[in-house]
Amino acid sequence: MTTQRTEPAQNADERTMLEGWLDYHRETLAWKCEGLTDAQLRTASVPPSELSLMGLVRHMAEVERGWFRETLMGQETGPIYYSEEDRDGEFHLTEEDTWQEARATWQAEIGIARSNAAGFGLDELSRGTSRHSGDPFSLRWIYTHMIEEYARHNGHADLLRERVDGVTGD
């Protein structure tokens, strides 16, 4: 499978552009993981960091769930990979953790995120609120934050991938 990345049109309306750039960055993370074995995807290749490509994908599944289910919709879903005892559980991988499961979970959360966001306008406020201020977020803010979150972690993915097998690319 070859991941295709598509930049949004330069003259797209705001929502199409925000959704397009979010999808572009989702596709970038998938692309950075493409063609590697489960063992390579579990490899924390930049010691002493525990960060791995599979860990990043699991983290982004948690992030998608947090913003588009818990914050946007006000649902109480609970974590997928972490726990109160292990707040960074998505990064703590074992030999039993597979790319197939991590990718499927991440893609399922992306699908739910898209569905949930479709019911909101950019200026509409989330049903859930900030843990810090107690204020809701606009969908525009959530989209912008998610683009930033993916962009930052895609930078990590670039370095991890290069250390795993030498592959580089934008």
CNS distance restraints for C-alpha pairs under 8 A (distance, minus, plus):
assign (resid   1 and name CA) (resid  34 and name CA) 7.77 0.50 0.50
assign (resid   2 and name CA) (resid  31 and name CA) 7.50 0.50 0.50
assign (resid   2 and name CA) (resid  34 and name CA) 7.42 0.50 0.50
assign (resid   3 and name CA) (resid  27 and name CA) 6.60 0.50 0.50
assign (resid   3 and name CA) (resid  30 and name CA) 6.84 0.50 0.50
assign (resid   3 and name CA) (resid  31 and name CA) 5.43 0.50 0.50
assign (resid   3 and name CA) (resid  34 and name CA) 7.64 0.50 0.50
assign (resid   4 and name CA) (resid  27 and name CA) 6.98 0.50 0.50
assign (resid   4 and name CA) (resid  31 and name CA) 7.89 0.50 0.50
assign (resid   5 and name CA) (resid  24 and name CA) 5.61 0.50 0.50
assign (resid   5 and name CA) (resid  27 and name CA) 5.68 0.50 0.50
assign (resid   5 and name CA) (resid  28 and name CA) 6.71 0.50 0.50
assign (resid   6 and name CA) (resid  20 and name CA) 7.76 0.50 0.50
assign (resid   6 and name CA) (resid  24 and name CA) 5.94 0.50 0.50
assign (resid   7 and name CA) (resid  20 and name CA) 6.53 0.50 0.50
assign (resid   7 and name CA) (resid  21 and name CA) 6.57 0.50 0.50
assign (resid   7 and name CA) (resid  24 and name CA) 6.12 0.50 0.50
assign (resid   8 and name CA) (resid  12 and name CA) 6.89 0.50 0.50
assign (resid   8 and name CA) (resid  16 and name CA) 7.32 0.50 0.50
assign (resid   8 and name CA) (resid  17 and name CA) 5.62 0.50 0.50
assign (resid   8 and name CA) (resid  20 and name CA) 4.95 0.50 0.50
assign (resid   8 and name CA) (resid  21 and name CA) 6.42 0.50 0.50
assign (resid   9 and name CA) (resid  17 and name CA) 7.23 0.50 0.50
assign (resid  12 and name CA) (resid  16 and name CA) 5.93 0.50 0.50
assign (resid  12 and name CA) (resid  17 and name CA) 5.64 0.50 0.50
assign (resid  13 and name CA) (resid  17 and name CA) 6.09 0.50 0.50
assign (resid  14 and name CA) (resid  18 and name CA) 6.12 0.50 0.50
assign (resid  15 and name CA) (resid  19 and name CA) 6.05 0.50 0.50
assign (resid  15 and name CA) (resid 122 and name CA) 7.14 0.50 0.50
assign (resid  16 and name CA) (resid  20 and name CA) 5.76 0.50 0.50
assign (resid  17 and name CA) (resid  21 and name CA) 6.08 0.50 0.50
assign (resid  18 and name CA) (resid  22 and name CA) 6.19 0.50 0.50
assign (resid  18 and name CA) (resid 140 and name CA) 7.98 0.50 0.50
assign (resid  18 and name CA) (resid 143 and name CA) 6.40 0.50 0.50
assign (resid  18 and name CA) (resid 144 and name CA) 7.14 0.50 0.50
assign (resid  19 and name CA) (resid  23 and name CA) 6.11 0.50 0.50
assign (resid  19 and name CA) (resid 143 and name CA) 7.26 0.50 0.50
assign (resid  20 and name CA) (resid  24 and name CA) 6.05 0.50 0.50
assign (resid  21 and name CA) (resid  25 and name CA) 6.25 0.50 0.50
assign (resid  21 and name CA) (resid 147 and name CA) 6.74 0.50 0.50
assign (resid  22 and name CA) (resid  26 and name CA) 6.24 0.50 0.50
assign (resid  22 and name CA) (resid 143 and name CA) 7.13 0.50 0.50
assign (resid  22 and name CA) (resid 146 and name CA) 6.83 0.50 0.50
assign (resid  22 and name CA) (resid 147 and name CA) 5.12 0.50 0.50
assign (resid  22 and name CA) (resid 150 and name CA) 7.74 0.50 0.50
assign (resid  23 and name CA) (resid  27 and name CA) 6.04 0.50 0.50
assign (resid  24 and name CA) (resid  28 and name CA) 6.16 0.50 0.50
assign (resid  25 and name CA) (resid  29 and name CA) 6.42 0.50 0.50
assign (resid  25 and name CA) (resid 147 and name CA) 6.86 0.50 0.50
assign (resid  25 and name CA) (resid 150 and name CA) 5.79 0.50 0.50
assign (resid  25 and name CA) (resid 151 and name CA) 6.35 0.50 0.50
assign (resid  25 and name CA) (resid 154 and name CA) 7.46 0.50 0.50
assign (resid  26 and name CA) (resid  30 and name CA) 6.52 0.50 0.50
assign (resid  26 and name CA) (resid 150 and name CA) 6.86 0.50 0.50
assign (resid  27 and name CA) (resid  31 and name CA) 6.06 0.50 0.50
assign (resid  28 and name CA) (resid  32 and name CA) 6.20 0.50 0.50
assign (resid  28 and name CA) (resid 154 and name CA) 6.97 0.50 0.50
assign (resid  29 and name CA) (resid  33 and name CA) 6.58 0.50 0.50
assign (resid  29 and name CA) (resid  57 and name CA) 7.55 0.50 0.50
assign (resid  29 and name CA) (resid 150 and name CA) 7.76 0.50 0.50
assign (resid  29 and name CA) (resid 154 and name CA) 5.91 0.50 0.50
assign (resid  29 and name CA) (resid 157 and name CA) 7.03 0.50 0.50
assign (resid  30 and name CA) (resid  34 and name CA) 6.32 0.50 0.50
assign (resid  32 and name CA) (resid  53 and name CA) 7.95 0.50 0.50
assign (resid  32 and name CA) (resid 157 and name CA) 6.43 0.50 0.50
assign (resid  32 and name CA) (resid 158 and name CA) 6.94 0.50 0.50
assign (resid  32 and name CA) (resid 161 and name CA) 6.55 0.50 0.50
assign (resid  33 and name CA) (resid  41 and name CA) 6.91 0.50 0.50
assign (resid  33 and name CA) (resid  53 and name CA) 6.51 0.50 0.50
assign (resid  33 and name CA) (resid  54 and name CA) 7.81 0.50 0.50
assign (resid  33 and name CA) (resid 161 and name CA) 7.54 0.50 0.50
assign (resid  36 and name CA) (resid  40 and name CA) 5.84 0.50 0.50
assign (resid  36 and name CA) (resid  41 and name CA) 6.29 0.50 0.50
assign (resid  37 and name CA) (resid  41 and name CA) 6.19 0.50 0.50
assign (resid  38 and name CA) (resid  42 and name CA) 6.14 0.50 0.50
assign (resid  38 and name CA) (resid  98 and name CA) 5.91 0.50 0.50
assign (resid  38 and name CA) (resid  99 and name CA) 5.70 0.50 0.50
assign (resid  39 and name CA) (resid  43 and name CA) 6.26 0.50 0.50
assign (resid  39 and name CA) (resid  95 and name CA) 7.77 0.50 0.50
assign (resid  40 and name CA) (resid 164 and name CA) 6.53 0.50 0.50
assign (resid  41 and name CA) (resid  52 and name CA) 6.37 0.50 0.50
assign (resid  41 and name CA) (resid  53 and name CA) 5.16 0.50 0.50
assign (resid  41 and name CA) (resid  54 and name CA) 5.07 0.50 0.50
assign (resid  41 and name CA) (resid  99 and name CA) 7.31 0.50 0.50
assign (resid  42 and name CA) (resid  52 and name CA) 5.59 0.50 0.50
assign (resid  42 and name CA) (resid  53 and name CA) 6.56 0.50 0.50
assign (resid  42 and name CA) (resid  54 and name CA) 5.53 0.50 0.50
assign (resid  42 and name CA) (resid  55 and name CA) 7.07 0.50 0.50
assign (resid  42 and name CA) (resid  93 and name CA) 6.61 0.50 0.50
assign (resid  43 and name CA) (resid  52 and name CA) 5.48 0.50 0.50
assign (resid  43 and name CA) (resid  53 and name CA) 7.49 0.50 0.50
assign (resid  43 and name CA) (resid 164 and name CA) 7.40 0.50 0.50
assign (resid  44 and name CA) (resid  49 and name CA) 6.71 0.50 0.50
assign (resid  44 and name CA) (resid  50 and name CA) 5.19 0.50 0.50
assign (resid  44 and name CA) (resid  51 and name CA) 5.23 0.50 0.50
assign (resid  44 and name CA) (resid  52 and name CA) 4.57 0.50 0.50
assign (resid  44 and name CA) (resid  53 and name CA) 7.92 0.50 0.50
assign (resid  44 and name CA) (resid 160 and name CA) 7.62 0.50 0.50
assign (resid  45 and name CA) (resid  49 and name CA) 7.91 0.50 0.50
assign (resid  45 and name CA) (resid  51 and name CA) 7.59 0.50 0.50
assign (resid  45 and name CA) (resid  52 and name CA) 6.85 0.50 0.50
assign (resid  45 and name CA) (resid 160 and name CA) 5.91 0.50 0.50
assign (resid  45 and name CA) (resid 163 and name CA) 5.85 0.50 0.50
assign (resid  45 and name CA) (resid 164 and name CA) 6.19 0.50 0.50
assign (resid  46 and name CA) (resid  50 and name CA) 7.71 0.50 0.50
assign (resid  46 and name CA) (resid  51 and name CA) 7.48 0.50 0.50
assign (resid  46 and name CA) (resid 160 and name CA) 6.77 0.50 0.50
assign (resid  46 and name CA) (resid 163 and name CA) 7.25 0.50 0.50
assign (resid  50 and name CA) (resid  91 and name CA) 6.66 0.50 0.50
assign (resid  50 and name CA) (resid  92 and name CA) 7.42 0.50 0.50
assign (resid  51 and name CA) (resid  55 and name CA) 6.24 0.50 0.50
assign (resid  51 and name CA) (resid  56 and name CA) 7.04 0.50 0.50
assign (resid  51 and name CA) (resid  91 and name CA) 6.28 0.50 0.50
assign (resid  52 and name CA) (resid  56 and name CA) 6.20 0.50 0.50
assign (resid  52 and name CA) (resid  91 and name CA) 7.12 0.50 0.50
assign (resid  52 and name CA) (resid 157 and name CA) 7.94 0.50 0.50
assign (resid  52 and name CA) (resid 160 and name CA) 6.72 0.50 0.50
assign (resid  53 and name CA) (resid  57 and name CA) 6.39 0.50 0.50
assign (resid  53 and name CA) (resid 157 and name CA) 6.20 0.50 0.50
assign (resid  53 and name CA) (resid 160 and name CA) 6.77 0.50 0.50
assign (resid  53 and name CA) (resid 161 and name CA) 7.49 0.50 0.50
assign (resid  54 and name CA) (resid  58 and name CA) 6.20 0.50 0.50
assign (resid  54 and name CA) (resid  91 and name CA) 7.83 0.50 0.50
assign (resid  54 and name CA) (resid  99 and name CA) 6.68 0.50 0.50
assign (resid  54 and name CA) (resid 102 and name CA) 6.97 0.50 0.50
assign (resid  55 and name CA) (resid  59 and name CA) 5.99 0.50 0.50
assign (resid  55 and name CA) (resid  90 and name CA) 5.62 0.50 0.50
assign (resid  55 and name CA) (resid  91 and name CA) 4.37 0.50 0.50
assign (resid  55 and name CA) (resid  92 and name CA) 7.29 0.50 0.50
assign (resid  55 and name CA) (resid  93 and name CA) 7.17 0.50 0.50
assign (resid  56 and name CA) (resid  60 and name CA) 6.12 0.50 0.50
assign (resid  56 and name CA) (resid  90 and name CA) 7.85 0.50 0.50
assign (resid  56 and name CA) (resid  91 and name CA) 7.18 0.50 0.50
assign (resid  56 and name CA) (resid 153 and name CA) 7.20 0.50 0.50
assign (resid  56 and name CA) (resid 157 and name CA) 7.72 0.50 0.50
assign (resid  57 and name CA) (resid  61 and name CA) 6.28 0.50 0.50
assign (resid  57 and name CA) (resid 102 and name CA) 6.70 0.50 0.50
assign (resid  57 and name CA) (resid 103 and name CA) 7.00 0.50 0.50
assign (resid  57 and name CA) (resid 106 and name CA) 6.66 0.50 0.50
assign (resid  58 and name CA) (resid  62 and name CA) 6.48 0.50 0.50
assign (resid  58 and name CA) (resid  81 and name CA) 7.37 0.50 0.50
assign (resid  58 and name CA) (resid  90 and name CA) 5.48 0.50 0.50
assign (resid  58 and name CA) (resid  91 and name CA) 7.42 0.50 0.50
assign (resid  58 and name CA) (resid 102 and name CA) 5.84 0.50 0.50
assign (resid  58 and name CA) (resid 103 and name CA) 7.86 0.50 0.50
assign (resid  58 and name CA) (resid 105 and name CA) 7.87 0.50 0.50
assign (resid  58 and name CA) (resid 106 and name CA) 6.64 0.50 0.50
assign (resid  59 and name CA) (resid  63 and name CA) 6.24 0.50 0.50
assign (resid  59 and name CA) (resid  90 and name CA) 5.60 0.50 0.50
assign (resid  59 and name CA) (resid  91 and name CA) 7.21 0.50 0.50
assign (resid  60 and name CA) (resid  64 and name CA) 5.96 0.50 0.50
assign (resid  60 and name CA) (resid 106 and name CA) 6.92 0.50 0.50
assign (resid  60 and name CA) (resid 150 and name CA) 7.81 0.50 0.50
assign (resid  61 and name CA) (resid  65 and name CA) 6.19 0.50 0.50
assign (resid  61 and name CA) (resid 105 and name CA) 6.63 0.50 0.50
assign (resid  61 and name CA) (resid 106 and name CA) 4.37 0.50 0.50
assign (resid  61 and name CA) (resid 107 and name CA) 7.72 0.50 0.50
assign (resid  61 and name CA) (resid 109 and name CA) 5.97 0.50 0.50
assign (resid  61 and name CA) (resid 110 and name CA) 7.57 0.50 0.50
assign (resid  62 and name CA) (resid  66 and name CA) 6.00 0.50 0.50
assign (resid  62 and name CA) (resid  79 and name CA) 6.75 0.50 0.50
assign (resid  62 and name CA) (resid  80 and name CA) 6.47 0.50 0.50
assign (resid  62 and name CA) (resid  81 and name CA) 7.58 0.50 0.50
assign (resid  63 and name CA) (resid  67 and name CA) 6.14 0.50 0.50
assign (resid  64 and name CA) (resid  68 and name CA) 5.82 0.50 0.50
assign (resid  64 and name CA) (resid  69 and name CA) 7.66 0.50 0.50
assign (resid  64 and name CA) (resid 106 and name CA) 7.96 0.50 0.50
assign (resid  64 and name CA) (resid 109 and name CA) 6.01 0.50 0.50
assign (resid  64 and name CA) (resid 110 and name CA) 6.40 0.50 0.50
assign (resid  64 and name CA) (resid 113 and name CA) 6.53 0.50 0.50
assign (resid  65 and name CA) (resid  69 and name CA) 5.22 0.50 0.50
assign (resid  65 and name CA) (resid  70 and name CA) 6.64 0.50 0.50
assign (resid  65 and name CA) (resid  77 and name CA) 7.90 0.50 0.50
assign (resid  65 and name CA) (resid 109 and name CA) 5.94 0.50 0.50
assign (resid  65 and name CA) (resid 113 and name CA) 7.28 0.50 0.50
assign (resid  66 and name CA) (resid  70 and name CA) 4.97 0.50 0.50
assign (resid  66 and name CA) (resid  71 and name CA) 6.21 0.50 0.50
assign (resid  67 and name CA) (resid  71 and name CA) 4.87 0.50 0.50
assign (resid  67 and name CA) (resid  72 and name CA) 6.00 0.50 0.50
assign (resid  67 and name CA) (resid 142 and name CA) 6.96 0.50 0.50
assign (resid  68 and name CA) (resid  72 and name CA) 4.93 0.50 0.50
assign (resid  68 and name CA) (resid  73 and name CA) 6.52 0.50 0.50
assign (resid  68 and name CA) (resid 112 and name CA) 7.68 0.50 0.50
assign (resid  68 and name CA) (resid 113 and name CA) 5.03 0.50 0.50
assign (resid  68 and name CA) (resid 116 and name CA) 6.57 0.50 0.50
assign (resid  68 and name CA) (resid 117 and name CA) 7.04 0.50 0.50
assign (resid  69 and name CA) (resid  73 and name CA) 5.05 0.50 0.50
assign (resid  69 and name CA) (resid  74 and name CA) 6.50 0.50 0.50
assign (resid  69 and name CA) (resid  75 and name CA) 5.64 0.50 0.50
assign (resid  69 and name CA) (resid  76 and name CA) 7.83 0.50 0.50
assign (resid  69 and name CA) (resid  77 and name CA) 7.38 0.50 0.50
assign (resid  69 and name CA) (resid 112 and name CA) 7.84 0.50 0.50
assign (resid  69 and name CA) (resid 113 and name CA) 6.98 0.50 0.50
assign (resid  69 and name CA) (resid 116 and name CA) 7.35 0.50 0.50
assign (resid  70 and name CA) (resid  74 and name CA) 4.75 0.50 0.50
assign (resid  70 and name CA) (resid  75 and name CA) 4.55 0.50 0.50
assign (resid  70 and name CA) (resid  76 and name CA) 5.79 0.50 0.50
assign (resid  70 and name CA) (resid  77 and name CA) 6.66 0.50 0.50
assign (resid  70 and name CA) (resid 128 and name CA) 6.37 0.50 0.50
assign (resid  71 and name CA) (resid  75 and name CA) 7.31 0.50 0.50
assign (resid  71 and name CA) (resid 126 and name CA) 6.13 0.50 0.50
assign (resid  71 and name CA) (resid 127 and name CA) 6.49 0.50 0.50
assign (resid  71 and name CA) (resid 128 and name CA) 4.25 0.50 0.50
assign (resid  71 and name CA) (resid 129 and name CA) 6.12 0.50 0.50
assign (resid  71 and name CA) (resid 130 and name CA) 7.74 0.50 0.50
assign (resid  71 and name CA) (resid 136 and name CA) 7.96 0.50 0.50
assign (resid  71 and name CA) (resid 137 and name CA) 7.91 0.50 0.50
assign (resid  72 and name CA) (resid 116 and name CA) 7.74 0.50 0.50
assign (resid  72 and name CA) (resid 117 and name CA) 7.76 0.50 0.50
assign (resid  72 and name CA) (resid 125 and name CA) 7.64 0.50 0.50
assign (resid  72 and name CA) (resid 126 and name CA) 4.25 0.50 0.50
assign (resid  72 and name CA) (resid 127 and name CA) 5.54 0.50 0.50
assign (resid  72 and name CA) (resid 128 and name CA) 5.80 0.50 0.50
assign (resid  72 and name CA) (resid 137 and name CA) 7.63 0.50 0.50
assign (resid  72 and name CA) (resid 139 and name CA) 7.42 0.50 0.50
assign (resid  73 and name CA) (resid 116 and name CA) 7.21 0.50 0.50
assign (resid  73 and name CA) (resid 126 and name CA) 6.35 0.50 0.50
assign (resid  73 and name CA) (resid 127 and name CA) 5.24 0.50 0.50
assign (resid  73 and name CA) (resid 128 and name CA) 6.32 0.50 0.50
assign (resid  74 and name CA) (resid 126 and name CA) 7.25 0.50 0.50
assign (resid  74 and name CA) (resid 127 and name CA) 4.74 0.50 0.50
assign (resid  74 and name CA) (resid 128 and name CA) 4.11 0.50 0.50
assign (resid  74 and name CA) (resid 129 and name CA) 7.81 0.50 0.50
assign (resid  75 and name CA) (resid 128 and name CA) 7.61 0.50 0.50
assign (resid  79 and name CA) (resid  83 and name CA) 6.78 0.50 0.50
assign (resid  81 and name CA) (resid  89 and name CA) 5.41 0.50 0.50
assign (resid  81 and name CA) (resid  90 and name CA) 4.86 0.50 0.50
assign (resid  82 and name CA) (resid  86 and name CA) 5.70 0.50 0.50
assign (resid  82 and name CA) (resid  87 and name CA) 5.27 0.50 0.50
assign (resid  82 and name CA) (resid  88 and name CA) 5.76 0.50 0.50
assign (resid  82 and name CA) (resid  89 and name CA) 3.98 0.50 0.50
assign (resid  82 and name CA) (resid  90 and name CA) 5.58 0.50 0.50
assign (resid  83 and name CA) (resid  87 and name CA) 5.45 0.50 0.50
assign (resid  83 and name CA) (resid  88 and name CA) 7.86 0.50 0.50
assign (resid  83 and name CA) (resid  89 and name CA) 6.65 0.50 0.50
assign (resid  88 and name CA) (resid  92 and name CA) 6.87 0.50 0.50
assign (resid  89 and name CA) (resid  93 and name CA) 7.79 0.50 0.50
assign (resid  93 and name CA) (resid  97 and name CA) 6.18 0.50 0.50
assign (resid  97 and name CA) (resid 101 and name CA) 7.41 0.50 0.50
assign (resid  97 and name CA) (resid 102 and name CA) 7.68 0.50 0.50
assign (resid  98 and name CA) (resid 102 and name CA) 6.28 0.50 0.50
assign (resid  99 and name CA) (resid 103 and name CA) 5.74 0.50 0.50
assign (resid 100 and name CA) (resid 104 and name CA) 6.02 0.50 0.50
assign (resid 101 and name CA) (resid 105 and name CA) 6.05 0.50 0.50
assign (resid 102 and name CA) (resid 106 and name CA) 6.12 0.50 0.50
assign (resid 103 and name CA) (resid 107 and name CA) 5.99 0.50 0.50
assign (resid 104 and name CA) (resid 108 and name CA) 6.03 0.50 0.50
assign (resid 105 and name CA) (resid 109 and name CA) 6.27 0.50 0.50
assign (resid 106 and name CA) (resid 110 and name CA) 6.26 0.50 0.50
assign (resid 107 and name CA) (resid 111 and name CA) 6.18 0.50 0.50
assign (resid 108 and name CA) (resid 112 and name CA) 6.32 0.50 0.50
assign (resid 109 and name CA) (resid 113 and name CA) 6.01 0.50 0.50
assign (resid 110 and name CA) (resid 114 and name CA) 6.20 0.50 0.50
assign (resid 111 and name CA) (resid 115 and name CA) 6.30 0.50 0.50
assign (resid 112 and name CA) (resid 116 and name CA) 6.02 0.50 0.50
assign (resid 113 and name CA) (resid 117 and name CA) 6.03 0.50 0.50
assign (resid 114 and name CA) (resid 118 and name CA) 6.10 0.50 0.50
assign (resid 115 and name CA) (resid 119 and name CA) 7.20 0.50 0.50
assign (resid 116 and name CA) (resid 120 and name CA) 7.56 0.50 0.50
assign (resid 117 and name CA) (resid 139 and name CA) 7.36 0.50 0.50
assign (resid 120 and name CA) (resid 124 and name CA) 5.99 0.50 0.50
assign (resid 120 and name CA) (resid 139 and name CA) 6.99 0.50 0.50
assign (resid 121 and name CA) (resid 139 and name CA) 6.87 0.50 0.50
assign (resid 122 and name CA) (resid 138 and name CA) 6.35 0.50 0.50
assign (resid 122 and name CA) (resid 139 and name CA) 4.81 0.50 0.50
assign (resid 122 and name CA) (resid 140 and name CA) 4.76 0.50 0.50
assign (resid 123 and name CA) (resid 138 and name CA) 5.29 0.50 0.50
assign (resid 123 and name CA) (resid 139 and name CA) 6.22 0.50 0.50
assign (resid 123 and name CA) (resid 140 and name CA) 6.39 0.50 0.50
assign (resid 124 and name CA) (resid 138 and name CA) 5.35 0.50 0.50
assign (resid 124 and name CA) (resid 139 and name CA) 6.19 0.50 0.50
assign (resid 125 and name CA) (resid 136 and name CA) 5.74 0.50 0.50
assign (resid 125 and name CA) (resid 137 and name CA) 5.27 0.50 0.50
assign (resid 125 and name CA) (resid 138 and name CA) 4.36 0.50 0.50
assign (resid 125 and name CA) (resid 139 and name CA) 6.49 0.50 0.50
assign (resid 126 and name CA) (resid 136 and name CA) 5.24 0.50 0.50
assign (resid 126 and name CA) (resid 137 and name CA) 5.25 0.50 0.50
assign (resid 126 and name CA) (resid 138 and name CA) 6.04 0.50 0.50
assign (resid 126 and name CA) (resid 139 and name CA) 6.93 0.50 0.50
assign (resid 127 and name CA) (resid 136 and name CA) 6.75 0.50 0.50
assign (resid 128 and name CA) (resid 136 and name CA) 6.09 0.50 0.50
assign (resid 129 and name CA) (resid 133 and name CA) 7.81 0.50 0.50
assign (resid 129 and name CA) (resid 134 and name CA) 5.17 0.50 0.50
assign (resid 129 and name CA) (resid 135 and name CA) 5.02 0.50 0.50
assign (resid 129 and name CA) (resid 136 and name CA) 4.21 0.50 0.50
assign (resid 129 and name CA) (resid 137 and name CA) 6.80 0.50 0.50
assign (resid 130 and name CA) (resid 134 and name CA) 4.72 0.50 0.50
assign (resid 130 and name CA) (resid 135 and name CA) 5.35 0.50 0.50
assign (resid 130 and name CA) (resid 136 and name CA) 6.08 0.50 0.50
assign (resid 130 and name CA) (resid 137 and name CA) 7.48 0.50 0.50
assign (resid 137 and name CA) (resid 141 and name CA) 6.24 0.50 0.50
assign (resid 137 and name CA) (resid 142 and name CA) 6.77 0.50 0.50
assign (resid 138 and name CA) (resid 142 and name CA) 6.47 0.50 0.50
assign (resid 139 and name CA) (resid 143 and name CA) 6.11 0.50 0.50
assign (resid 140 and name CA) (resid 144 and name CA) 6.17 0.50 0.50
assign (resid 141 and name CA) (resid 145 and name CA) 6.04 0.50 0.50
assign (resid 142 and name CA) (resid 146 and name CA) 6.06 0.50 0.50
assign (resid 143 and name CA) (resid 147 and name CA) 6.24 0.50 0.50
assign (resid 144 and name CA) (resid 148 and name CA) 6.36 0.50 0.50
assign (resid 145 and name CA) (resid 149 and name CA) 6.08 0.50 0.50
assign (resid 146 and name CA) (resid 150 and name CA) 6.12 0.50 0.50
assign (resid 147 and name CA) (resid 151 and name CA) 6.01 0.50 0.50
assign (resid 148 and name CA) (resid 152 and name CA) 6.09 0.50 0.50
assign (resid 149 and name CA) (resid 153 and name CA) 6.30 0.50 0.50
assign (resid 150 and name CA) (resid 154 and name CA) 5.83 0.50 0.50
assign (resid 151 and name CA) (resid 155 and name CA) 6.44 0.50 0.50
assign (resid 152 and name CA) (resid 156 and name CA) 6.82 0.50 0.50
assign (resid 153 and name CA) (resid 157 and name CA) 6.14 0.50 0.50
assign (resid 154 and name CA) (resid 158 and name CA) 6.15 0.50 0.50
assign (resid 155 and name CA) (resid 159 and name CA) 6.73 0.50 0.50
assign (resid 156 and name CA) (resid 160 and name CA) 6.21 0.50 0.50
assign (resid 157 and name CA) (resid 161 and name CA) 5.89 0.50 0.50
assign (resid 158 and name CA) (resid 162 and name CA) 6.23 0.50 0.50
assign (resid 158 and name CA) (resid 168 and name CA) 6.76 0.50 0.50
assign (resid 158 and name CA) (resid 169 and name CA) 7.57 0.50 0.50
assign (resid 159 and name CA) (resid 163 and name CA) 6.26 0.50 0.50
assign (resid 160 and name CA) (resid 164 and name CA) 6.19 0.50 0.50
assign (resid 161 and name CA) (resid 165 and name CA) 6.33 0.50 0.50
assign (resid 161 and name CA) (resid 166 and name CA) 6.81 0.50 0.50
assign (resid 161 and name CA) (resid 167 and name CA) 6.25 0.50 0.50
assign (resid 161 and name CA) (resid 168 and name CA) 7.23 0.50 0.50
assign (resid 162 and name CA) (resid 166 and name CA) 4.14 0.50 0.50
assign (resid 162 and name CA) (resid 167 and name CA) 4.92 0.50 0.50
assign (resid 162 and name CA) (resid 168 and name CA) 5.64 0.50 0.50
